[in-house]
Amino acid sequence: MAESKVSYPFVSVIICHHTQRLVDRCLRSVADSQGVDAEVLVITSDRTYLNDEVKVYFLEDGPAGKRNYGVSKCHADTIIFLDDDVEVSPFCLYELWKFISETPRCGMAFARIRNMERRYELDDCGSWITWTGFLWARAGNRQVDSGQYHQPCRILASKSATCVTRRDAFATVRGFDPDYYILGEDTDLPWRMWLRGWDIWYCPTALSWHAFGCESIKPRADYYTIRRTMTYGCRNYLSLLWTNLDTLRLAIILPIHVSAWIVSAIGFLCRGDTQRALAIMRGMQEFVGRLPTLCRKRRSVQSTRIISDRLLFQSIYASPGFRYYINRMWRYWKTQLHG
């Protein structure tokens, strides 16, 4: 009797690629994945990159644009996004597919992410929002994964280094906003999904490792440029608040953030770091220059939202103490990293 072939769920895996040195480990882990039939696409800005085992597309753009382009080329209804500096566990892709397939109204789900260098330390387990508009990361840096985040929960967003979306949910909000280029685009997209009635979840059974903050794998000086961390950080965070908050909360929260960025710039000036201070001010200048475009985006988002900020904040709200904000500012001055 002929042996029947096992049928696995079909998923598309879109990998944002920047440099060849990082992507090889990611592709090996995807090749070792179990439980899914994966169509793998690498969207790269490296014209020298060649790989006959996956679909390779060249695009000179940031992660937001690359992911959108990948969606236009892939075929599955379940779409998994990976950064090129991640490694997935054998059942990570399957667990992401299973979770989003079995969870009604789940527009996106994010994996439990550990540090690639320090394998048992957490990198990200999702974020909630505070009354100030700053995100509160549930898992702290250097925190060992001892099972404390093994329950799924609703979140505002997490790192898009390992996440999954439904094609229809992605289309509802027209994908990532390419104007972000990099940094903040992975908060803006799930936030807009929330406003259109989708839920965003943290999926703890899907495990990956991320090279964020790993000096031996991804040196900070090579990857986290001043323009990226300062200019894009300031410009993009102000932009996502402007686009997604309702009028009342925007009037309260935006001045807090403008003040925080000014204090950050002054802090760098006091340390004699004029370059970083000017980069922050350049981010504010670019935000102001984009206001006509941002106003059009805001009108579109606010006119189509079906959930109020009051209800949204009830689902994904955190209230850390004042010390949290002091520590966050201090860490930013010290490391210049947002995650």
C-alpha positions as CSV (number, residue, x, y, z in Angstrom):
1,M,0.0,0.0,0.0
2,A,1.4,3.4,-0.9
3,E,2.4,5.6,2.0
4,S,0.4,8.8,2.2
5,K,2.3,12.1,2.2
6,V,1.9,14.3,5.3
7,S,0.5,17.7,4.5
8,Y,1.8,20.7,6.4
9,P,0.3,24.2,6.7
10,F,1.6,26.5,4.0
11,V,3.2,29.7,5.3
12,S,5.3,32.5,3.7
13,V,8.5,33.5,5.5
14,I,9.8,37.0,4.5
15,I,13.3,37.8,5.7
16,C,14.6,41.4,5.6
17,H,18.3,41.1,4.6
18,H,21.0,43.7,4.9
19,T,24.3,42.0,5.0
20,Q,25.2,38.4,4.2
21,R,27.1,37.7,7.4
22,L,23.9,37.6,9.5
23,V,21.4,35.9,7.3
24,D,23.1,32.5,7.0
25,R,22.3,31.4,10.6
26,C,18.7,32.6,10.1
27,L,18.2,30.5,6.9
28,R,19.7,27.4,8.5
29,S,17.2,27.6,11.4
30,V,14.3,28.2,8.9
31,A,15.5,25.1,6.9
32,D,15.5,23.1,10.1
33,S,11.9,24.2,11.0
34,Q,9.3,21.5,11.5
35,G,5.5,21.3,11.1
36,V,5.1,23.8,8.2
37,D,5.6,24.0,4.4
38,A,7.5,27.3,4.2
39,E,7.9,29.5,1.1
40,V,11.0,31.5,2.0
41,L,11.7,35.0,0.5
42,V,14.8,37.0,1.1
43,I,14.3,40.7,0.4
44,T,17.8,42.2,0.2
45,S,19.6,45.5,-0.5
46,D,22.8,43.6,-1.1
47,R,23.3,43.1,-4.9
48,T,26.0,40.5,-4.3
49,Y,23.7,38.2,-2.4
50,L,22.9,34.9,-4.2
51,N,21.0,31.9,-2.9
52,D,19.5,29.2,-5.2
53,E,17.5,27.6,-2.3
54,V,15.2,30.5,-1.6
55,K,13.5,33.3,-3.6
56,V,15.7,36.4,-3.6
57,Y,14.5,39.9,-4.5
58,F,16.6,43.0,-4.5
59,L,15.1,46.2,-3.0
60,E,17.0,49.3,-1.8
61,D,14.8,50.2,1.1
62,G,14.3,49.9,4.8
63,P,12.6,47.0,6.6
64,A,9.1,48.5,6.3
65,G,9.4,48.7,2.5
66,K,11.1,45.3,2.2
67,R,8.4,43.6,4.2
68,N,5.6,45.2,2.1
69,Y,7.4,44.1,-1.1
70,G,7.8,40.6,0.2
71,V,4.0,40.4,0.9
72,S,3.3,41.5,-2.7
73,K,5.5,38.5,-3.9
74,C,4.5,35.8,-1.5
75,H,1.5,33.4,-1.8
76,A,0.4,32.2,1.6
77,D,-2.4,33.7,3.7
78,T,-0.2,33.3,6.9
79,I,2.8,35.5,6.6
80,I,5.8,35.4,9.0
81,F,8.4,38.2,9.2
82,L,11.9,37.5,10.3
83,D,14.9,39.9,10.5
84,D,18.2,38.5,9.2
85,D,19.7,38.6,12.7
86,V,17.4,36.0,14.2
87,E,17.5,32.3,14.7
88,V,14.2,30.4,15.1
89,S,13.6,27.3,17.2
90,P,12.5,24.2,15.3
91,F,8.8,24.7,16.0
92,C,8.7,28.5,16.1
93,L,7.1,28.9,12.6
94,Y,4.6,26.2,13.3
95,E,3.6,27.8,16.7
96,L,3.1,31.2,15.1
97,W,0.9,29.6,12.4
98,K,-1.0,27.6,15.0
99,F,-1.6,30.6,17.3
100,I,-2.8,33.0,14.7
101,S,-5.0,30.3,13.1
102,E,-6.7,29.4,16.3
103,T,-7.1,32.9,17.8
104,P,-10.1,34.8,16.5
105,R,-9.5,38.4,15.4
106,C,-5.7,38.0,15.9
107,G,-4.2,40.4,13.3
108,M,-0.6,39.8,14.4
109,A,1.3,37.7,17.0
110,F,4.8,38.2,18.2
111,A,7.3,35.5,19.4
112,R,9.1,35.1,22.7
113,I,12.5,36.5,21.8
114,R,15.8,35.7,23.6
115,N,19.2,37.2,23.3
116,M,21.3,35.4,20.7
117,E,24.6,35.9,22.6
118,R,23.2,35.1,26.1
119,R,20.9,32.3,25.1
120,Y,18.7,32.2,28.2
121,E,18.2,36.0,28.6
122,L,15.1,37.6,27.2
123,D,15.2,40.2,24.5
124,D,11.5,41.0,24.1
125,C,8.1,39.6,25.2
126,G,5.9,42.4,24.0
127,S,5.1,45.9,25.2
128,W,2.1,47.7,26.7
129,I,1.5,51.4,26.6
130,T,1.6,53.9,29.5
131,W,-0.4,57.0,30.2
132,T,2.7,59.0,28.9
133,G,2.6,57.2,25.6
134,F,6.0,55.5,26.3
135,L,6.0,51.8,25.8
136,W,6.6,49.6,28.8
137,A,8.6,46.5,27.8
138,R,7.3,43.5,29.8
139,A,10.7,41.7,29.8
140,G,13.6,43.7,31.1
141,N,17.1,43.6,29.7
142,R,19.4,40.9,31.1
143,Q,16.3,39.1,32.5
144,V,16.6,35.3,32.5
145,D,13.8,33.4,30.9
146,S,12.5,31.3,33.8
147,G,9.0,30.8,32.6
148,Q,7.6,34.1,33.9
149,Y,6.3,35.1,30.4
150,H,4.9,31.7,29.3
151,Q,1.3,32.8,29.1
152,P,-0.1,34.5,26.0
153,C,-1.5,38.0,26.4
154,R,-2.6,40.9,24.3
155,I,0.1,43.5,23.7
156,L,0.4,46.8,21.8
157,A,3.4,45.6,19.8
158,S,6.8,43.9,20.0
159,K,9.8,43.5,17.9
160,S,9.1,42.5,14.3
161,A,12.2,40.4,14.3
162,T,9.9,37.4,14.7
163,C,6.2,37.9,14.1
164,V,3.2,36.6,12.1
165,T,0.2,38.3,10.4
166,R,-2.9,37.4,8.4
167,R,-2.9,38.6,4.9
168,D,-6.4,40.1,5.3
169,A,-5.4,42.0,8.5
170,F,-2.2,43.3,6.8
171,A,-4.3,44.5,3.8
172,T,-6.8,46.2,6.0
173,V,-4.2,48.7,7.2
174,R,-2.2,48.7,3.9
175,G,0.8,47.2,5.5
176,F,3.9,48.8,7.1
177,D,4.3,52.6,6.6
178,P,7.4,52.8,4.4
179,D,8.0,56.4,5.5
180,Y,9.3,55.1,8.8
181,Y,12.1,53.3,6.9
182,I,13.3,51.7,10.1
183,L,12.5,52.0,13.8
184,G,8.9,52.4,15.0
185,E,7.3,50.8,12.0
186,D,6.8,47.6,14.0
187,T,4.8,49.6,16.6
188,D,2.8,51.7,14.1
189,L,1.5,48.7,12.2
190,P,0.0,46.7,15.1
191,W,-1.3,49.9,16.6
192,R,-3.2,50.7,13.4
193,M,-4.5,47.1,13.4
194,W,-5.8,47.6,17.0
195,L,-7.7,50.7,15.8
196,R,-9.3,48.7,13.0
197,G,-10.6,46.0,15.4
198,W,-7.9,43.4,15.3
199,D,-6.2,42.0,18.4
200,I,-2.4,41.8,18.8
201,W,-1.0,39.0,20.8
202,Y,2.2,37.7,22.4
203,C,2.8,34.0,21.6
204,P,5.2,32.5,24.1
205,T,5.3,29.0,22.5
206,A,7.1,30.5,19.5
207,L,10.8,31.0,20.5
208,S,13.6,32.8,18.6
209,W,16.9,34.4,19.3
210,H,17.8,37.9,18.3
211,A,21.2,39.5,17.9
212,F,20.1,42.9,19.3
213,G,22.8,44.3,21.6
214,C,25.1,41.4,20.8
215,E,28.5,43.0,20.3
216,S,30.3,39.8,19.1
217,I,27.6,39.2,16.4
218,K,26.3,42.7,15.6
219,P,28.6,45.5,16.8
220,R,26.8,48.6,17.8
221,A,29.0,50.9,15.9
222,D,28.4,49.1,12.6
223,Y,24.7,48.7,12.8
224,Y,23.2,51.3,15.2
225,T,24.2,54.6,13.5
226,I,23.5,58.0,15.0
227,R,21.0,58.8,12.3
228,R,19.1,55.5,13.0
229,T,19.0,55.7,16.8
230,M,18.7,59.5,17.2
231,T,17.1,61.0,14.1
232,Y,14.8,58.2,13.1
233,G,14.1,57.5,16.8
234,C,12.8,61.0,17.5
235,R,11.1,61.5,14.1
236,N,9.4,58.1,14.0
237,Y,8.2,58.0,17.6
238,L,6.6,61.5,17.3
239,S,5.1,60.4,14.0
240,L,3.4,57.3,15.3
241,L,1.9,59.2,18.2
242,W,0.6,61.9,15.9
243,T,-1.0,59.3,13.6
244,N,-2.6,56.9,16.1
245,L,-3.6,58.8,19.3
246,D,-7.0,60.4,19.6
247,T,-7.2,64.1,19.9
248,L,-7.4,64.3,23.7
249,R,-4.5,62.0,24.3
250,L,-2.4,63.5,21.6
251,A,-2.8,66.9,23.2
252,I,-1.5,65.4,26.5
253,I,1.1,63.0,25.3
254,L,2.8,64.8,22.4
255,P,4.2,67.6,24.5
256,I,5.6,65.1,27.0
257,H,7.5,63.4,24.2
258,V,8.8,66.6,22.6
259,S,10.0,67.6,26.1
260,A,11.7,64.3,26.6
261,W,13.5,64.5,23.3
262,I,14.7,68.0,24.1
263,V,15.9,66.9,27.5
264,S,17.8,64.0,25.8
265,A,19.4,66.5,23.4
266,I,20.5,68.7,26.3
267,G,21.8,65.7,28.1
268,F,24.1,64.8,25.2
269,L,25.2,68.4,24.9
270,C,26.2,68.4,28.6
271,R,28.3,65.4,27.9
272,G,29.9,67.2,25.0
273,D,28.2,64.9,22.4
274,T,27.1,67.6,20.0
275,Q,26.7,65.1,17.1
276,R,24.0,63.1,18.9
277,A,22.2,66.3,20.2
278,L,22.0,67.7,16.7
279,A,20.8,64.3,15.3
280,I,17.8,64.5,17.7
281,M,17.0,68.0,16.7
282,R,17.2,67.0,13.1
283,G,14.6,64.3,13.9
284,M,12.3,67.0,15.3
285,Q,12.9,69.1,12.2
286,E,12.0,66.2,9.9
287,F,8.9,65.5,11.9
288,V,7.7,69.1,11.5
289,G,8.6,68.9,7.8
290,R,6.4,65.9,7.4
291,L,3.4,67.3,9.2
292,P,1.3,67.9,6.0
293,T,1.8,64.2,5.1
294,L,1.2,63.1,8.7
295,C,-2.0,65.1,8.9
296,R,-3.3,63.2,5.9
297,K,-2.3,59.9,7.4
298,R,-3.9,60.9,10.7
299,R,-7.2,61.8,9.0
300,S,-7.2,58.4,7.3
301,V,-6.4,56.4,10.5
302,Q,-8.8,58.3,12.8
303,S,-11.7,58.3,10.3
304,T,-11.6,54.5,9.9
305,R,-10.9,53.4,13.5
306,I,-13.6,51.4,15.3
307,I,-12.1,51.2,18.8
308,S,-11.6,54.2,21.1
309,D,-8.3,54.9,23.0
310,R,-10.2,54.5,26.2
311,L,-11.0,50.8,25.3
312,L,-7.6,50.2,23.8
313,F,-5.7,51.5,26.8
314,Q,-7.8,49.2,29.0
315,S,-6.6,46.1,27.0
316,I,-2.8,47.0,26.8
317,Y,-2.1,49.5,29.6
318,A,0.8,49.5,32.0
319,S,1.5,51.9,34.9
320,P,5.1,51.7,35.9
321,G,6.5,54.0,38.6
322,F,8.5,57.2,38.0
323,R,11.7,55.3,38.4
324,Y,11.0,53.5,35.2
325,Y,11.1,56.7,33.2
326,I,14.3,57.8,34.9
327,N,16.0,54.5,34.2
328,R,14.8,54.6,30.6
329,M,16.3,58.0,30.0
330,W,19.5,57.0,31.7
331,R,19.8,53.9,29.6
332,Y,19.2,55.9,26.4
333,W,22.0,58.3,27.3
334,K,24.2,55.4,28.1
335,T,23.6,53.0,25.2
336,Q,21.7,55.1,22.6
337,L,19.5,52.1,22.0
338,H,15.7,52.0,22.1
339,G,15.0,48.3,22.6
